[in-house]
Structure formats: C-alpha cells, structure tokens
Amino acid sequence: MSDQSGPERPREKLLRIGAQALTDAELLSIFLRTGTPRRSVLQVAQAMLTRFGSFHSLLAARQEEITAVSGVGPAKYAELRAALELAERCLRSGFDRGEAITDPLITGRFLRNRLGRYEREVFACLFLDNQHRLIEYEEMFFGTIDGASVHPREVVKRALENNAAAVIFAHNHPSGVAEPSQADQRITDRLRSALALVDIRVLDHMIIGESDVLSFAERGLL
C-alpha cells in the first residue's frame, strides 16, 4: 500500500515545524497512516475531506458513510473516533477541574465540539457559579434547521435549580454562518431581562458556525 509521500511527509513536517503548519489533509493522513495501491494516504485524506466538506462533517458522519470511502475501513474509522473523543476530553478537562471560564476562545472550542456536528439548531446553556466555574452544560432546546424555540421561563427555572450565578448561552447555525440574526438578538435580550430579575448574569451568547464562533460579548452585543 502507498504510504505518506511527497516532498516532505506530513509526520516529518509536523516534527520539524509543528502541527499548526499542516493542512487539514496532512493532519488527517497522519491518522490514516496508509493509502491504497492506487492512492497515497494524502490523496485518501483529501478525498474524505472533499466528500464530507469539513472535519466536523466528517467526524459527525456515520461509520458506514466514512468506511464507504476507498481505503478507509473499520480500523481507521475507530482511530478517527478515538481521536475525536480524545480532543473532546482535552477540551472538557479544564471545565471538569472546576477552572473559571474566562477565555472565549477555549469556550468557543468546547462549544464547537458539542454543537458543531448538529444538522438542526440546538440551544445550550452553560450554568456557572459565582466564580464562573461550570456547574452544568445543558442542551435545552432543539429545533429544525430553521431555528429552535427558546423559552425564557425554562432557562430561568434550570438556572435556579442549578443555583447558577451566571449563564453563557450558545446555539449553532446549521447554515454554517456564525452571524447573529435579529431573532438571536431578541431572544438574548429577553433571556437577559428574565435572568436579571433573579440576579443571574448573562456573560455571553455564542453562535457556532461551520468554521468560526461569534461571541456576543466580544462583538459588543450584550
């Protein structure tokens, strides 16, 4: 079988200048390790990304969809799923240790891994204590691809049940575009007003797109 090939193999390139310098296909080829008699592992990796469109779509795909790609069998599928789980656990580790949630970038990565794979809109809440440590992450409302119906009363109820002092909202845009709509702004304002009545702060509302995350707080929309 064809192994990693080219002027510089992805593994050697990673060791020389770092993982951040690799393309998506090069990173994926390191996990796949081998290609087929007709295609190099890099070509197999590129074929997978072309078929699914993105890492998120690829890793959210079903086993039979992934193994339908020539050169990708159950063993390689298992390795990819293990890699995804490892990444998710790494992102979760800081939250699980009770560290304060203060970095929008890390929070955005955590939320992208949770919400980025859905094909319908999902609205989630991170309930935090008075030191902004995570008490509970909860996906509360599920909609069609056109939107989710969010009920402020239910959010307030869950916040009180969790004894939360602050909340971060998040939802995905299945369209892939992480820009707030007028409806997003309206529901954020309604939720913030409802929670203010019980002295619970809204720290942020994050919109998860295909490749980026928008923070209401950073955009000055809160």
C-alpha positions in Angstrom: 0.0 0.0 0.0 1.1 3.6 -0.7 2.4 5.3 2.4 2.7 9.0 3.1 4.5 10.5 0.2 5.6 13.8 -1.4 8.5 16.3 -1.0 8.0 16.1 2.8 5.9 13.6 4.6 3.3 15.1 6.9 4.7 13.3 10.0 8.2 14.7 9.4 6.7 18.1 8.6 4.9 18.1 11.9 8.0 17.2 13.8 10.0 19.9 12.0 7.7 22.9 12.2 4.7 22.0 14.3 1.2 20.6 13.8 -0.3 24.1 13.1 1.6 24.2 9.8 -0.1 21.2 8.4 -3.1 21.3 6.1 -6.3 19.5 7.1 -5.5 16.7 4.6 -2.0 16.3 6.0 -3.2 16.1 9.6 -5.9 13.5 8.6 -3.3 11.5 6.7 -1.2 11.0 9.9 -4.2 9.3 11.5 -5.0 7.2 8.4 -1.3 6.2 8.1 -1.6 4.2 4.8 -3.3 4.6 1.5 -4.3 2.2 -1.2 -2.4 0.6 -4.1 -3.8 3.4 -6.4 -3.9 6.4 -4.0 -1.4 7.7 -1.5 -2.7 8.3 2.1 -2.7 12.0 1.4 -5.0 11.5 -1.6 -7.3 9.3 0.5 -7.4 12.1 3.2 -8.2 14.7 0.6 -10.9 12.6 -0.9 -12.5 12.2 2.5 -12.5 16.0 3.2 -13.8 16.7 -0.3 -16.6 14.2 0.2 -17.7 15.5 3.6 -16.8 19.1 3.2 -15.2 19.7 6.6 -13.6 18.0 9.7 -16.8 18.5 11.6 -19.0 16.9 9.0 -16.5 14.1 8.6 -16.3 13.3 12.3 -20.1 13.5 12.7 -20.7 11.1 9.9 -21.9 7.6 10.5 -19.5 4.6 10.3 -21.0 3.3 7.0 -20.6 6.7 5.4 -16.9 7.0 6.4 -16.0 3.5 5.5 -17.6 3.9 2.1 -14.5 5.9 1.1 -12.0 3.7 -0.6 -9.1 2.9 1.7 -11.0 3.6 4.9 -12.0 0.5 6.8 -13.4 -0.1 10.3 -9.9 0.1 11.9 -9.3 3.6 10.5 -12.8 4.7 11.4 -12.1 3.6 15.0 -8.9 5.6 15.1 -10.7 8.7 13.9 -13.5 8.3 16.5 -10.8 7.8 19.2 -9.0 11.0 18.1 -12.3 13.0 18.3 -13.0 11.7 21.7 -9.5 12.5 22.9 -9.9 16.1 21.6 -13.3 16.4 23.3 -11.9 15.1 26.6 -9.0 17.5 26.4 -11.3 20.5 25.9 -13.6 19.3 28.7 -10.8 18.7 31.2 -10.4 22.4 32.3 -14.1 22.7 32.8 -14.3 19.4 34.7 -11.4 20.5 37.0 -13.5 23.5 38.1 -11.4 26.1 36.5 -13.1 29.5 35.8 -14.4 30.0 32.3 -12.7 33.2 31.3 -11.3 32.6 27.8 -13.9 33.0 25.0 -11.6 31.1 22.6 -11.4 28.0 24.8 -15.1 28.2 25.5 -15.8 28.5 21.8 -13.8 25.4 21.0 -15.6 23.5 23.7 -19.0 24.5 22.2 -18.0 23.8 18.6 -17.2 20.3 19.6 -20.5 20.0 21.3 -22.8 21.8 18.9 -20.9 22.0 15.6 -22.0 18.5 14.4 -25.7 19.0 14.6 -27.7 19.4 11.4 -30.6 21.1 13.3 -30.4 24.1 15.6 -29.7 23.4 19.2 -29.7 25.9 22.0 -27.5 25.2 25.0 -26.7 26.8 28.4 -23.6 26.8 30.5 -24.7 27.4 34.1 -21.8 28.9 36.2 -21.2 29.6 39.9 -20.2 33.0 41.3 -16.6 32.3 40.3 -17.6 31.4 36.7 -16.9 27.7 37.1 -19.1 25.3 35.2 -21.9 23.8 37.2 -23.7 22.2 34.3 -23.8 22.2 30.5 -27.2 21.5 29.2 -28.7 21.3 25.6 -32.2 22.7 26.3 -34.0 23.4 23.0 -33.9 21.5 19.8 -35.4 22.9 16.5 -35.4 22.3 12.8 -32.7 23.6 10.5 -34.7 26.9 10.5 -34.5 27.5 14.2 -35.2 26.5 17.8 -38.0 27.8 20.0 -36.3 29.1 23.2 -38.4 29.6 26.4 -37.0 32.1 28.9 -39.1 30.6 31.7 -37.4 27.2 31.3 -34.0 28.8 31.2 -34.7 30.7 34.5 -36.1 27.5 36.1 -33.0 25.5 35.2 -30.6 28.3 36.3 -32.3 28.4 39.7 -32.3 24.6 40.1 -28.5 24.7 39.4 -28.0 27.6 41.8 -26.3 29.4 39.0 -24.9 32.9 39.4 -24.1 33.4 35.7 -25.0 31.8 32.3 -23.4 31.6 28.9 -25.8 30.8 26.0 -24.8 29.0 22.8 -26.5 27.8 19.7 -25.4 26.5 16.4 -26.2 27.8 12.9 -26.6 24.8 10.6 -26.2 27.1 7.7 -22.5 27.4 8.8 -22.6 31.2 9.0 -21.9 32.4 12.6 -23.6 35.8 12.3 -26.4 36.8 14.7 -29.9 37.3 13.3 -32.4 39.8 14.7 -34.2 36.8 16.3 -30.9 35.8 18.0 -30.6 39.3 19.4 -34.2 39.4 20.5 -34.1 36.1 22.4 -30.8 37.2 24.0 -32.3 40.4 25.3 -35.4 38.5 26.6 -33.3 35.9 28.4 -31.0 38.6 29.9 -34.0 40.5 31.2 -35.7 37.4 32.6 -32.5 36.3 34.4 -31.8 39.8 35.7 -35.0 39.5 37.8 -33.4 36.7 39.8 -29.9 38.3 39.9 -28.3 35.9 37.4 -25.8 37.5 34.9 -25.6 36.6 31.2 -21.9 36.6 30.4 -22.1 35.7 26.7 -24.1 34.2 23.9 -22.0 32.3 21.3 -23.1 31.3 17.9 -21.4 28.2 16.5 -20.8 28.2 12.7 -19.0 25.9 10.4 -15.5 27.2 10.9 -15.9 30.0 13.4 -17.6 31.1 16.6 -19.2 34.5 17.2 -19.2 36.0 20.8 -22.0 38.5 21.6 -19.8 39.8 24.4 -16.8 40.4 22.1 -19.0 41.9 19.4 -20.5 44.3 22.0 -24.0 43.0 21.6 -24.6 42.3 25.3 
